[in-house]
Amino acid sequence: MVDPYVGWSQLHLDWFSGVLIALGGQGLVLAVALSSSTANAHANRCLALALLVLVGMTSVYLFGWTGRAEVPPLVAFSPLNLPLALGPLLYGYVHGLARGRLPDRAGLHLLPAALLLAYLIAALLLPDDVRVVWKDQVHDKWLKPLIEAAVIASLTGYSLAGLRLLNRYRDWLAQARSDGDQYGALWVGGVLIVLLITLGLLTGVRFHTWFVGELDSGPFQIWLATVGAFIGVQGWRCSARGFPRMDVLLRAGDNASDWVALGQGWRDRTRAQGWWREPDLTLADLARRLGTNTGYLSRAINDGLGVNFNEMINRMRAQAVADRIDDGDVRPLIHIALEFGFSSKATFNRAFRAMHGRSPSAHRKAAQILN
């Protein structure tokens, strides 16, 4: 007679394995696609390597470790399982998007992962009986806890560093570009936050295994593979988009300039010339046309008008759309928005609501009632 518990456990094992194989295969395909992309080359290659690392991390389940049983020596020393490389690679992706290059001393960031890889390969090359003793007497007691602590510290540190860089990049986009919203990479910040939450849960699981007992690792492996699939798909969608490189904006020094008058004058001239209708207008473009530099223009907008460059331009666009609606234009709202320089529906709705306190569709309904 077949034990129902054994049959149920085997069904779970087969289901988890099938999902992991499917998600891992997708990750491999996306890694190849990303590595061949020419736009954002540094960022895309970092993301491709991160996908390979995630596939390798989930492969231990396919090799026979379910979490509830003793880890086989060959699985414990699998050179495919390199979580110390994940943090540096995700940070490298953010750095590549924001600055168009790899972080300084990129090799040093991956040195811990390289040392881990060398250790795993050396352990695999040991004779079978020596490898078993090494795992039981040295690795599991001393080295494994140190490696796990290093992984948590690495992923936490690089996730926080990536979030800080991403926030600086978004601030720069708001100051330097009128189409900055489409380069904000909000999904990357979400992934880094999810990763930090996952680390917290994983730490709790580790305490449970120390004091209570081992848990089935299948759900965690599925979660990790799902995060990898999301990263891969979103990264591939952005792979051909040329992200602007974050430069240091010159800051105009304190002097007797009347920033309010300068800001109002340059804003009025920008509106009169219709430059605000250009979807990819940048601070540098506008400064050149106004005959000034980015430092003076940025300070005149920020200190003189109390907004950033992106807000100033999008307010002009939102007002133009509102005026067209009030005049009875019955075309789809997104068509009007694109005509006046908005690059996406989300940006248009957000800018319109920020300026008028209601959505474009609500504004149209109110205009129809008045007319």
C-alpha positions as CSV (number, residue, x, y, z in Angstrom):
1,M,0.0,0.0,0.0
2,V,1.3,3.4,-1.0
3,D,1.8,5.9,1.9
4,P,-0.5,8.9,1.2
5,Y,2.0,11.3,2.8
6,V,4.9,10.1,0.6
7,G,2.7,10.5,-2.5
8,W,1.6,14.0,-1.5
9,S,5.2,15.0,-0.8
10,Q,6.3,13.7,-4.2
11,L,3.5,15.6,-5.9
12,H,4.7,18.8,-4.2
13,L,8.3,18.0,-5.2
14,D,7.4,17.4,-8.8
15,W,5.2,20.6,-8.9
16,F,7.9,22.8,-7.4
17,S,10.5,21.3,-9.7
18,G,8.4,21.9,-12.8
19,V,7.8,25.5,-11.9
20,L,11.4,26.1,-11.1
21,I,12.5,24.6,-14.4
22,A,10.0,26.8,-16.3
23,L,11.1,30.0,-14.5
24,G,14.7,29.1,-14.8
25,G,14.4,28.5,-18.5
26,Q,12.8,31.8,-18.9
27,G,15.6,33.4,-16.9
28,L,18.2,31.8,-19.1
29,V,16.5,33.0,-22.3
30,L,16.2,36.6,-20.9
31,A,19.8,36.6,-19.8
32,V,20.9,35.8,-23.4
33,A,18.6,38.5,-24.8
34,L,19.9,41.1,-22.3
35,S,23.5,40.3,-22.9
36,S,23.1,40.9,-26.6
37,S,21.4,44.3,-26.2
38,T,23.5,47.3,-27.3
39,A,21.7,50.0,-25.4
40,N,22.6,50.4,-21.7
41,A,25.2,47.7,-22.3
42,H,26.8,47.7,-18.9
43,A,23.5,47.7,-17.1
44,N,22.0,44.9,-19.2
45,R,25.0,42.7,-18.8
46,C,24.9,43.1,-15.0
47,L,21.2,42.2,-15.0
48,A,21.9,39.2,-17.3
49,L,24.5,37.9,-14.8
50,A,22.1,38.5,-11.9
51,L,19.5,36.3,-13.7
52,L,22.1,33.6,-14.1
53,V,22.9,33.9,-10.4
54,L,19.2,33.6,-9.4
55,V,18.9,30.5,-11.6
56,G,21.9,29.0,-10.0
57,M,20.6,29.8,-6.5
58,T,17.3,27.9,-7.2
59,S,19.1,25.0,-8.8
60,V,20.0,23.5,-5.4
61,Y,16.3,22.4,-5.1
62,L,16.4,20.6,-8.5
63,F,19.7,18.9,-7.4
64,G,17.9,17.3,-4.5
65,W,17.9,19.6,-1.5
66,T,14.3,20.2,-0.3
67,G,15.2,21.9,3.0
68,R,13.8,19.1,5.2
69,A,16.7,16.7,4.6
70,E,20.4,16.9,5.1
71,V,22.1,18.8,2.3
72,P,24.1,16.4,0.2
73,P,27.8,17.3,0.0
74,L,27.7,17.8,-3.8
75,V,24.8,20.2,-3.4
76,A,26.3,22.0,-0.4
77,F,29.3,22.8,-2.5
78,S,27.5,23.6,-5.8
79,P,29.5,26.3,-7.6
80,L,26.2,27.5,-9.2
81,N,25.0,28.8,-5.9
82,L,26.7,32.2,-5.6
83,P,24.3,34.5,-3.7
84,L,27.3,36.8,-2.8
85,A,27.3,37.9,-6.5
86,L,23.6,39.0,-6.5
87,G,23.9,42.2,-4.5
88,P,26.9,43.7,-6.5
89,L,25.2,42.8,-9.8
90,L,21.9,44.4,-9.0
91,Y,23.7,47.5,-7.8
92,G,25.8,47.4,-11.0
93,Y,22.5,47.4,-13.0
94,V,21.2,50.5,-11.2
95,H,24.7,52.2,-11.6
96,G,24.7,51.3,-15.3
97,L,21.3,52.8,-15.9
98,A,22.0,56.0,-13.9
99,R,25.6,56.6,-14.9
100,G,26.1,54.6,-18.1
101,R,29.1,52.7,-16.7
102,L,30.1,50.1,-14.1
103,P,30.8,51.2,-10.5
104,D,34.3,52.2,-9.7
105,R,36.6,49.2,-8.8
106,A,33.8,46.8,-10.1
107,G,36.1,43.8,-9.7
108,L,36.4,44.4,-5.9
109,H,32.7,44.3,-5.6
110,L,32.6,40.8,-6.9
111,L,35.7,39.6,-5.0
112,P,33.7,37.9,-2.2
113,A,31.7,36.0,-4.8
114,A,34.9,35.0,-6.5
115,L,36.4,33.7,-3.3
116,L,33.2,31.8,-2.5
117,L,33.4,30.2,-6.0
118,A,37.0,29.2,-5.5
119,Y,36.1,27.7,-2.1
120,L,33.2,25.7,-3.5
121,I,35.3,24.3,-6.4
122,A,38.1,23.4,-4.0
123,A,35.7,21.5,-1.8
124,L,34.2,19.6,-4.7
125,L,37.7,18.5,-5.7
126,L,38.3,16.8,-2.4
127,P,38.0,13.0,-2.2
128,D,34.5,11.9,-1.4
129,D,35.3,10.7,2.2
130,V,37.3,13.9,3.0
131,R,34.5,16.1,1.5
132,V,31.9,14.5,3.8
133,V,34.1,15.0,6.9
134,W,34.9,18.6,5.9
135,K,31.2,19.4,5.4
136,D,30.1,17.9,8.8
137,Q,33.0,19.0,11.0
138,V,34.0,22.4,9.4
139,H,31.7,23.7,6.8
140,D,28.3,23.2,8.6
141,K,29.6,24.3,12.0
142,W,31.8,27.3,11.2
143,L,31.8,28.3,7.5
144,K,28.1,28.0,6.6
145,P,26.9,30.5,9.3
146,L,29.6,33.0,8.2
147,I,28.7,32.7,4.6
148,E,25.0,33.2,5.3
149,A,25.8,36.2,7.5
150,A,27.9,37.6,4.6
151,V,25.1,37.0,2.1
152,I,22.6,38.9,4.3
153,A,25.0,41.8,4.9
154,S,25.9,42.0,1.2
155,L,22.4,42.0,-0.1
156,T,21.2,44.5,2.5
157,G,24.1,46.9,1.9
158,Y,23.9,46.7,-1.9
159,S,20.1,47.0,-1.8
160,L,20.3,50.2,0.3
161,A,23.1,51.6,-1.9
162,G,21.0,50.9,-5.0
163,L,17.9,52.6,-3.5
164,R,20.0,55.7,-2.6
165,L,21.5,55.9,-6.1
166,L,18.1,55.4,-7.7
167,N,16.6,58.2,-5.6
168,R,19.5,60.5,-6.6
169,Y,18.9,59.6,-10.2
170,R,15.2,60.4,-10.0
171,D,16.0,63.8,-8.4
172,W,18.4,64.5,-11.2
173,L,15.9,63.5,-13.8
174,A,13.3,65.9,-12.3
175,Q,15.9,68.7,-12.4
176,A,17.3,68.0,-15.9
177,R,14.7,66.4,-18.1
178,S,11.1,67.1,-19.0
179,D,10.5,63.4,-19.8
180,G,12.2,62.1,-16.7
181,D,9.2,60.0,-15.6
182,Q,9.9,57.4,-18.2
183,Y,13.4,56.8,-16.9
184,G,12.6,56.6,-13.2
185,A,12.8,52.7,-13.2
186,L,10.3,52.5,-10.4
187,W,10.2,48.7,-10.7
188,V,13.9,48.5,-9.7
189,G,13.2,50.3,-6.5
190,G,10.3,47.9,-5.8
191,V,12.5,44.9,-6.4
192,L,15.2,46.2,-4.0
193,I,12.5,46.8,-1.3
194,V,11.1,43.3,-1.9
195,L,14.6,41.9,-1.6
196,L,15.1,43.6,1.7
197,I,11.7,42.2,3.0
198,T,12.7,38.8,1.7
199,L,16.0,39.0,3.6
200,G,14.1,39.8,6.8
201,L,11.8,36.8,6.3
202,L,14.8,34.6,5.5
203,T,16.5,35.7,8.7
204,G,13.4,34.6,10.6
205,V,13.4,31.3,8.9
206,R,17.1,30.7,9.8
207,F,16.3,31.3,13.5
208,H,13.4,28.8,13.2
209,T,15.7,26.2,11.7
210,W,18.3,26.7,14.4
211,F,15.9,26.3,17.3
212,V,12.9,24.4,15.9
213,G,13.6,22.4,12.8
214,E,14.1,22.6,9.0
215,L,11.4,23.9,6.7
216,D,10.5,22.9,3.2
217,S,12.6,25.3,1.0
218,G,10.3,24.8,-2.0
219,P,8.1,27.9,-1.5
220,F,11.1,30.1,-0.9
221,Q,12.8,28.8,-4.1
222,I,9.6,29.5,-6.0
223,W,9.5,33.0,-4.6
224,L,13.1,33.6,-5.5
225,A,12.5,32.3,-9.1
226,T,9.4,34.5,-9.4
227,V,11.4,37.6,-8.4
228,G,14.0,36.6,-11.0
229,A,11.4,36.2,-13.7
230,F,9.9,39.7,-12.9
231,I,13.4,41.3,-12.9
232,G,14.1,39.6,-16.2
233,V,10.9,40.7,-18.0
234,Q,11.0,44.3,-16.7
235,G,14.7,44.6,-17.6
236,W,14.1,43.2,-21.1
237,R,11.3,45.7,-21.6
238,C,13.7,48.6,-20.8
239,S,16.7,47.0,-22.5
240,A,16.5,49.0,-25.7
241,R,15.7,52.4,-24.0
242,G,18.7,54.7,-23.9
243,F,18.8,56.0,-20.3
244,P,20.3,59.5,-19.9
245,R,23.5,59.6,-17.9
246,M,23.3,61.4,-14.6
247,D,25.7,64.4,-14.6
248,V,26.5,66.8,-11.8
249,L,24.4,69.9,-12.2
250,L,26.4,73.1,-11.8
251,R,25.2,75.1,-8.8
252,A,25.1,78.9,-9.3
253,G,26.8,80.6,-6.4
254,D,25.2,83.1,-4.0
255,N,25.2,86.6,-5.5
256,A,22.9,89.5,-6.0
257,S,20.8,87.9,-8.8
258,D,17.1,88.2,-8.5
259,W,16.2,84.5,-9.0
260,V,12.5,85.2,-9.0
261,A,12.7,87.7,-11.8
262,L,15.1,85.4,-13.8
263,G,12.9,82.4,-13.2
264,Q,9.7,84.2,-14.3
265,G,11.4,85.7,-17.3
266,W,12.9,82.4,-18.5
267,R,9.6,80.6,-17.9
268,D,7.7,83.2,-19.9
269,R,10.1,83.0,-22.8
270,T,10.0,79.2,-22.7
271,R,6.2,79.3,-22.9
272,A,6.2,81.9,-25.6
273,Q,8.6,80.0,-27.8
274,G,6.7,76.8,-27.4
275,W,9.8,74.8,-26.4
276,W,7.8,73.1,-23.7
277,R,6.0,71.1,-26.3
278,E,9.1,69.0,-27.1
279,P,8.8,65.6,-25.4
280,D,12.5,65.2,-24.8
281,L,13.4,68.7,-23.8
282,T,16.3,68.8,-21.3
283,L,17.6,71.4,-18.9
284,A,20.8,71.7,-21.0
285,D,18.8,72.2,-24.2
286,L,16.7,75.0,-22.6
287,A,19.8,76.7,-21.0
288,R,21.5,76.8,-24.4
289,R,18.5,78.4,-26.1
290,L,18.1,80.9,-23.3
291,G,21.8,81.9,-23.5
292,T,22.7,80.8,-19.9
293,N,24.1,77.7,-18.2
294,T,22.4,74.9,-16.4
295,G,23.5,76.1,-13.0
296,Y,21.8,79.5,-13.3
297,L,18.7,78.1,-15.0
298,S,18.3,75.3,-12.4
299,R,18.6,77.8,-9.5
300,A,16.2,80.3,-11.1
301,I,13.6,77.5,-11.5
302,N,14.1,76.0,-8.1
303,D,14.7,79.1,-6.0
304,G,12.8,81.6,-8.2
305,L,9.7,79.6,-9.1
306,G,9.7,77.0,-6.3
307,V,9.5,74.0,-8.6
308,N,12.0,71.8,-10.5
309,F,12.5,71.7,-14.2
310,N,10.2,68.8,-14.8
311,E,7.4,70.4,-12.9
312,M,7.7,73.7,-14.7
313,I,7.5,72.1,-18.1
314,N,4.7,69.7,-17.3
315,R,2.7,72.5,-15.7
316,M,2.8,74.3,-19.1
317,R,1.7,71.2,-20.8
318,A,-1.1,70.5,-18.4
319,Q,-2.4,74.0,-18.7
320,A,-2.4,73.8,-22.5
321,V,-4.3,70.5,-22.3
322,A,-6.8,72.1,-19.9
323,D,-7.3,75.1,-22.2
324,R,-7.9,72.8,-25.2
325,I,-10.5,70.8,-23.2
326,D,-12.2,74.0,-22.1
327,D,-12.4,75.1,-25.8
328,G,-14.4,71.9,-26.5
329,D,-11.8,69.6,-28.1
330,V,-13.5,66.2,-28.2
331,R,-10.5,64.1,-29.2
332,P,-9.2,61.4,-26.9
333,L,-7.3,63.0,-24.0
334,I,-4.2,61.1,-24.6
335,H,-4.0,62.5,-28.2
336,I,-4.2,66.0,-26.8
337,A,-1.6,65.2,-24.2
338,L,0.9,63.7,-26.8
339,E,0.4,66.8,-28.9
340,F,1.5,69.0,-26.1
341,G,4.6,67.1,-25.2
342,F,3.6,64.4,-22.7
343,S,5.4,61.1,-23.3
344,S,3.0,58.8,-21.4
345,K,-0.5,58.6,-20.1
346,A,0.7,58.1,-16.5
347,T,2.9,61.2,-16.6
348,F,0.0,63.2,-18.1
349,N,-2.5,62.1,-15.5
350,R,-0.1,62.7,-12.6
351,A,0.9,66.2,-13.8
352,F,-2.6,67.3,-14.7
353,R,-4.0,66.2,-11.3
354,A,-1.1,67.9,-9.5
355,M,-1.9,71.2,-11.2
356,H,-5.7,71.1,-11.4
357,G,-6.6,68.9,-8.4
358,R,-8.6,66.5,-10.5
359,S,-8.2,64.0,-13.3
360,P,-8.3,65.1,-17.0
361,S,-11.5,63.2,-17.5
362,A,-13.2,64.9,-14.5
363,H,-12.0,68.2,-15.9
364,R,-13.6,67.4,-19.3
365,K,-16.9,66.5,-17.6
366,A,-16.9,69.7,-15.7
367,A,-16.1,71.7,-18.9
368,Q,-19.0,70.0,-20.7
369,I,-21.4,71.0,-18.0
370,L,-20.3,74.6,-18.1
371,N,-20.5,74.7,-21.9
